[in-house]
Amino acid sequence: MTTMGSTLQQRENRFSSQYDEKTHTWRLLDTWHPSLKNVNIEDEIEDDHPALTILPEAAFIDLVKTATRMGILENAMIASNSEEVERLTEKNSSYKAEIENLQKMLLAKPKTPEAPPMTESFALKKHAMDNILKVLAIDSMEN
């Protein structure tokens, strides 16, 4: 008969967790616990087994909050997938820089557009139109 203990001792991760939706509890199994060496695959691990820790959902949430506040959770995430975290951190930094640039653009005073440069021909036509308007204005005042 094969024992579960020898199989569990070969696992890379020491702990295995499972959430029970009916009871709203977390079950944490220490797969390297010495008491599991003689447990058979067919055997069920009872809730009072020394290798099993049961955490109510509220306790788990408090644990996560405390670990986050202390920086432990962040360190665990970085250690488990540092390349992904580094990539996302760089992406986040570029997004922040883009947001800052857009905010600066929004807060900057709008510039008045410059008048296009006038050609000599355009300037002469404009001067002629101004003179015609003056003549028309004088004529309408006389009537």
C-alpha angles and dihedrals in degrees: 000000000000117000122222092217095071091049093047093048089062094058117114093219116059098205131053121194133197131182119219109209093192096057097024092231137130120227115205117192120198097214092190094053110130092229090068094062093091098036114116123225091246093052119102118227108230123217092251093055112127092232092057126079120189120204124186114231093250091054091049091051091050090049092053092047092050093046090050093049091050093047093242094117092050090049091051091052092048092048093050097049110007096158093055092045091049091050092049092046091054091047090049091051092052090049090050091051091049091050091050091051092049091049091051090050091050093048095046116101112256112252119232110239115251119243112253114253113269122233119221090249092053092048091052092049091049091050090050092050091049090053092048090051091051091051091049091048092051090047093052091049092053092053 
